[in-house]
Structure formats: C-alpha cells, structure tokens
Amino acid sequence: IFEATVDNARTVLQIDNARLAADDFRIKLEAELAIRLSVENDIAGLRKVIDDTNMARMQLEGEIEALKEELIFMKKNHEEVTMGPGGGALGVTVEVDAPKTQDLGKMMAEIRAQYDALAQKN
C-alpha cells in the first residue's frame, strides 16, 4: 500500500509538472504569436512605405525626363535664335544715355577766367 501511495504521489507530481510545463509552453506560444503578429504588421507597413517610395521615384523620374526634353528643346531653340539670320546678331539695339564728352582744356580755360575775374574784383 505504501508503494502504491508513493507511486500514486509520484504520478500526480509528474502530471502536475506536465501541466505546469504545458502552461509555460502555452504562455510562450501566446507571446510568440503576439510577436509574430507585430512583425507581420511591421512588414505590411514597410511594404506600403516601399510602394509609396517607388511611386514617388517613378513620378520624379517622369519629371526628370520631362525636364530633360524641355532642356533639349530650349538648347535647340537657343541655337536657332543665335545662329539665325544676321550671323548671330540678335537684332537688339542698345542705346546708352551718357553725358557728352567735354573738352578738358575748354573747361580749364573757363575756370581760369572765373578765378581771374574774382582776382580782379578783389
């Protein structure tokens, strides 16, 4: 009877240990599932970011191509204008309003005459 009681207690102890181990594994499984869901959500978010970035890149590449075409057109237009009739002259006339040049000798003579007149008055 004593051996049967010890065997029974040992069996109950093994069952309790197995139950505790099962509970530990269940808790660990739930934690791992939560981590897995979090990682999957992060991956989905990162995929969306990649898609958005690729769309922005494609849009920018389109803008670059349009700007390159515009640059080529502007260069061609510039060459046509500068190499057009007149041998490169653009037909632009520039007038400068500058004071007429005066004879310095004449100005010196006028100043000398003014000083002579002042000297004779005094």
C-alpha positions, 0 to 999 in steps of 0.5 A: 500500500505504501508503494502504491501511495508513493507511486500514486504521489509520484504520478500526480507530481509528474502530471502536475509538472506536465501541466505546469510545463504545458502552461509555460509552453502555452504562455510562450506560444501566446507571446510568440504569436503576439510577436509574430503578429507585430512583425507581420504588421511591421512588414505590411507597413514597410511594404506600403512605405516601399510602394509609396517610395517607388511611386514617388521615384517613378513620378520624379523620374517622369519629371526628370525626363520631362525636364530633360526634353524641355532642356533639349528643346530650349538648347535647340531653340537657343541655337536657332535664335543665335545662329539665325539670320544676321550671323548671330546678331540678335537684332537688339539695339542698345542705346546708352544715355551718357553725358557728352564728352567735354573738352578738358582744356575748354573747361580749364580755360573757363575756370581760369577766367572765373578765378581771374575775374574774382582776382580782379574784383578783389 
